[in-house]
Amino acid sequence: MLARQHDLVVVQLVAPQEAAFPALGIVPLRDAETGLLRWVDTSAPAFQSQYRAQTEARQLALRTLCRRQRVSLLLLRTDEDFVPQLVGLFRQRRR
């Protein structure tokens, strides 16, 4: 609804560390929504695979949503200079 009345750009900050969960062994992880605490073996291939799949699925869902709503999506990596990307976005949108 917002995108219909306004020029909207979704900016996602992406930290490279978020793409792969570090293999730390068995650690406690707390679900932020439920508060449930569980111990997880972050070194297990199954955990690593599931984490990667969930990360990719969330990214695909965001891209699909933005495309469907005709909203620009700009990914800014935390390990790169964001200024050239922003300048490129504004130049592209000016056309």
Contacts in CASP RR format, 6 or more apart in sequence:
PFRMAT RR
TARGET T0000
AUTHOR 0000-0000-0000
METHOD contacts of the structure
MODEL  1
MLARQHDLVVVQLVAPQEAAFPALGIVPLRDAETGLLRWVDTSAPAFQSQ
YRAQTEARQLALRTLCRRQRVSLLLLRTDEDFVPQLVGLFRQRRR
2 8 0 8 1.000
3 69 0 8 1.000
3 70 0 8 1.000
3 71 0 8 1.000
7 93 0 8 1.000
8 71 0 8 1.000
8 72 0 8 1.000
9 71 0 8 1.000
9 72 0 8 1.000
9 73 0 8 1.000
9 74 0 8 1.000
9 89 0 8 1.000
9 93 0 8 1.000
10 62 0 8 1.000
10 66 0 8 1.000
10 71 0 8 1.000
10 72 0 8 1.000
10 73 0 8 1.000
10 74 0 8 1.000
11 74 0 8 1.000
11 76 0 8 1.000
12 62 0 8 1.000
12 73 0 8 1.000
12 74 0 8 1.000
12 75 0 8 1.000
12 76 0 8 1.000
13 76 0 8 1.000
13 78 0 8 1.000
14 75 0 8 1.000
14 76 0 8 1.000
14 77 0 8 1.000
14 78 0 8 1.000
15 77 0 8 1.000
15 78 0 8 1.000
15 79 0 8 1.000
16 77 0 8 1.000
16 78 0 8 1.000
16 79 0 8 1.000
18 55 0 8 1.000
19 52 0 8 1.000
19 55 0 8 1.000
20 48 0 8 1.000
20 51 0 8 1.000
20 52 0 8 1.000
21 42 0 8 1.000
21 47 0 8 1.000
21 48 0 8 1.000
21 51 0 8 1.000
22 42 0 8 1.000
23 42 0 8 1.000
23 43 0 8 1.000
23 48 0 8 1.000
24 42 0 8 1.000
24 43 0 8 1.000
25 41 0 8 1.000
25 42 0 8 1.000
25 43 0 8 1.000
26 39 0 8 1.000
26 40 0 8 1.000
26 41 0 8 1.000
26 42 0 8 1.000
26 43 0 8 1.000
27 39 0 8 1.000
27 40 0 8 1.000
27 42 0 8 1.000
28 37 0 8 1.000
28 38 0 8 1.000
28 39 0 8 1.000
28 40 0 8 1.000
29 37 0 8 1.000
29 38 0 8 1.000
29 39 0 8 1.000
29 40 0 8 1.000
30 36 0 8 1.000
30 37 0 8 1.000
31 37 0 8 1.000
31 38 0 8 1.000
40 47 0 8 1.000
41 47 0 8 1.000
42 48 0 8 1.000
62 73 0 8 1.000
63 73 0 8 1.000
65 71 0 8 1.000
66 72 0 8 1.000
66 73 0 8 1.000
72 89 0 8 1.000
72 93 0 8 1.000
74 85 0 8 1.000
74 86 0 8 1.000
74 89 0 8 1.000
76 82 0 8 1.000
76 85 0 8 1.000
76 86 0 8 1.000
END
